[in-house]
Structure formats: structure tokens, C-alpha cells
């Protein structure tokens, strides 16, 4: 799979809460070695998926680094504007839809 822009993937333009939840779920994929975040040529963070590792490979291959990332509502609004996000990549879950 090709690398995907982190913001295009996790940001839901209609739900700040779901955007935060998407980032939280992504953190577990990264922790488990199934995904990494890297910077592309334009210094944009991208998500790269990896095959699932077995126990031996996991100990030898997966490099763990931790980062604390904040996402404020102001950040969320700016990301939507800068990256022109009109539709969520991850569908909106029903309990997040407001009328």
C-alpha cells in the first residue's frame, strides 16, 4: 500500500471527536508495528502500513519510538482548511452524527 497523508486519513471534517479517536486507534497500529509515520519529501507526515510481524521478527525489526501529539480544535480546523478536507477517509460513525 502507498503512503497516505496522516491528516487526510485521520481527520473527519464533521467531527473533532472522531478525528481524535481515529488518531488514538492509529497509535495502536503504530505500537503493534503494523504502521509507521514518516515525513514525505514535502515534510508532510504520512502513514505507512506494514505486514504483521511474528514474535521473532518483532523483536528484531520493529523500532519503537514514542511521541505525544496534541490535536486541539483550532489545529483540527486549520488542518481541514490547509489540506482541503471535505470528506472523511474513515466513514463517520453514526453516534458522531449530530443534527
N, C-alpha and C positions, 0 to 999 in steps of 0.2 A: 504494500500500500504506500502511496505517496504521502509525504509530509503534509500536514494540514495546519493552517494558521490556528494557533491556540484560541484567539479571540473569536474567530469565525465559528469555531467548534463549540465553545462553552457558553458564549453569550446568547441569551434569549432576550430579544429586544422588547418583549412584552412582560418579562418577569425578572426583576432583580433577584428575588429569592431562588428561582430556578437556576439562574446563572451561577449563584454561589454554590448551590447543590451540585451542579454539573462539575464545577471546579473541585469540590470535595470528592466526588466519585472518581474523577480523573486522578486525584492524588493517590488513590489505592491502586490504580493500574500502574502508576509510576513506582510505588512502593514494592509491588509484586514483580517488577522488572518487565512488565508487559508493554510499557510505553516509556518514552523519554521526551523531554522538552529540550530542544536545541534552537539556536538562533540561525536564521537563514542569512543569505547574502545582504539583505536589507535590514538586518538586526531585528527581524520580527520573530517572536517565539513561535515555534512550530511543534506539533505533536508527531512523534514517530512511533508507530506500533511495532512490536516485536513478537516473535513466536513465544509460546510458553516454554520456559526452561524446566528441565528436570533438576533434582536436588544437586547433583554433581556440577552441572553446568552453572546453576545459580550461584554456587559458591565461587566458581572460577571466573564467571563472565560479568555478572551484574555489579556495577559500581554504584554504591549508594551515596547520594548527597541529599541533604535536606535544605529546603528553603521555606521560609514563611512568606506567603504572598497575601497582601491585603487587596481587597476589592471593595471600594466604597461606592455608594450610589452615584456620587459625582464621577468616579472613574468609569463606572458602568455606562453612564450617559455619554461620556466623552468617547469611549470605545465604540459605542453604537454609531456615533456621528463620524468619527475618523475612519472607521472600517466600513461604513455604509451598510450596516447590518439591518436588513428589513425583515428577514425570516430566520427563525432559529434552525440550526442544523439538527439539533436534537429536538424532536417534537415537544410541544408544550404539553405537560401532563395536566389532566383535567382539573385536579384540585388547585392548580395555579391560575386557572382562568377566572378572571373577575368580570363582572358586568357593570 
